[in-house]
Structure formats: C-alpha cells, structure tokens
Amino acid sequence: MTIQEAQNTVDEWIKAYGVRYFSELTNMAVLTEEVGELARVISRRYGEQSWKESDPRKADNGKAALGEEMADVLWVLLCLANQTGVNLTEELQKSIEKKTKRDAKRHLSNPKLK
C-alpha cells in the first residue's frame, strides 16, 4: 500500500464508519496519546522500564504491541493529513530531499556513529 493509498483508505473508512473526522485539535491530542502508548512499549521492551505483572503485553515483551501502536500513530497522522489537505507522499519526498542535501556528509563524518 502506498502512502496515498493509505490516506485514501483511511478517508474511506472515516466516511463509512467514523461519521466524520474528529477536529484537528482532538486528533492532535489523540496522536500525542498514541505516541505515548508507543513510547511505553518501547521503554519496556528496549529500555530500563519493566512490565507490570498485570500488563498482558509482558507475555511477549510487547512484540505484538509494538506494531499495533506504530499503526495507531500512523492512522491518526493519516487522519490529520487528510483533514488538513496534506499530501504525505509529496511531503515525505520533500523531507527526504531536504535531509539528503543537508546531511549528505554529516552522519558519515560523525565519529559517534562509527
């Protein structure tokens, strides 16, 4: 699925099942919440935090939850792009070009990355 196809799929789903988009402000809050949930899984799976005994994600060390939370973040980001008229394919291409130009040698010469 391309980014544009994903934007279209989310838009079709919202129209068929979601009634309408939440406001941009609400979706920003939801995005923040979803990023927090992703951070929680990452901090326990890869960081120093431990799982609570009652957390069902402990069983697989958050492996299933990691992809689920990433997809939730992407979903809300696609919603925000759709409702604000942003073409994420174009914007990602611009971002890659900007980073390539700006960082062409920066990371290659960074001793911290060797």
Steps between C-alpha positions, in 0.01 A plus 500: 500500500638840406472800730232647273308174504522502879367857512215399269420186700483694827280763337264235364484332842422828675219569255358147528540432873633802682220745410754784475855590596560617854615861508865568424558591864339177622704297251818674615416396856425144382831494308684607815323228696590236241865610493499467878369145475774419248759655732371285786552181301845607377617605848408158635617292206830682431553726800545463872130500594343169599155367423238499772396148594143587398599625153394242238774627266761359737439150361669573165709797623280737304587347163141501371426837660792672329354470151149566626602827664702609196195436281281702738743794474498472121118484491459827688776666298320397181177645640672832573653507153165433337306758694764771450557428129858377535628254240736289708663342195612841374601620847704187572679537165582863586622396844730233355643749249555759776674250727711363215622846407552618856651181640689364199824472699390587852425148623779335302754718678344465846742298718216419739341285229806288427 
